[in-house]
């Protein structure tokens, strides 16, 4: 394989990764805790968009529990978002995303 082919393939991979990153920025992923009483929504780029709390989860005498539920819901959403990003990037990089991601604009 010649150098020109390698450069062309690298450019195509970069373009595809840029497209996927833009797609991830628009994709919303949800996480929840407490049986769904706390929900967090993040983008595929791990940006928190919103937190929804069912009023039944609000107990002024147990704020610690609510805080724990919020953290758990956000972490659940972020985990889902990271898995989604890894799946999409692996399709482009052939599973090399961890090694190439930093070089080509990944995390």
N, C-alpha and C positions, 0 to 999 in steps of 0.2 A: 504494500500500500504506500503510495507516494505522499510526500509532504503536503501537496495541494489537497489531496483527499482528506488527510487528517485535519487540515485547517477547515475545510468545508464541513466535515462532520462536527468539529468542535463548535463552529458557528451555529450549525443547526441545533446542536444540543443547548447552546446558550439561549437561542431564540425560544426553544421549547420550554426551557426552565423559566425564562422571563414571562412567557404566556401562563405557565402554571402558577407562578407567584402572583400574577395579577388575578387569576381565577381564585386562588386561595384568599386573597384580600377581600374578595366579594362573597365568599362562602361563609355561612353562619353555622356554627356547631354548638350544640347545647349540652350542658351537664346539669346534673341535679343531685340533691341530697335530701335526706329525711323523707323518703318516699315521694319526692317531687314537690315538697312544700317550699323548697328553695331551688330556683333555677338560675343558671348563669348562661349567657350566650356570648361566645367569642367568635372572632373570625378565624379563618384558616391560617392567618398570620399571627395568631395568639394575642389578639387585641381584644380586651374585654369591652363588649358593647352594652350589656345590661345585666342587671340582677333583679329577679322577680321574687318577692317573698309573699307567700300566702299569709293573710292576716292571722290565721290560726296558729302560725308558727311564732307569733310575737307574744312573748310572755315577759312582762317587765321584771318579773322576779328571777328570770333565767336568761339574761342577755348573753351569757357565755355560751349557752347551747346554740343560740341563733348565730352568733359569730362563728362558731365551729361549723355550722351547717353552710354558711356562706363560703367559708374557706374550702370546704369539701366540694361544694357545687362548682366553684371556680376551678379548682384543681381537676375535677372530673371533665369539665369542658376543655381545659387546656390539654389534658391527656388525649382526648378525642381529636382535638385540632392537630396535635403533633403527629398522631398516627395517620391522619388523613394526609398531611403534608408529606410524610415519609413514603406513603403508598404512591402518591402522585409523582414524587421526585424519583422513586425507584423505577417507575415505568420509563423515565427518560434516561436515567444514568445506568440502568441495568443492575441496580443494587449497589452502585458505587457512590451514592449520594452522600454518605458520611465522609468519604475522603475527598470528593470533589465539591461538595456543597459550599464550603468556605471559599474555595477558589472561584466559584462561579456565582457567587451572590447568595448562597444558602445560609443557614444559620451557623 
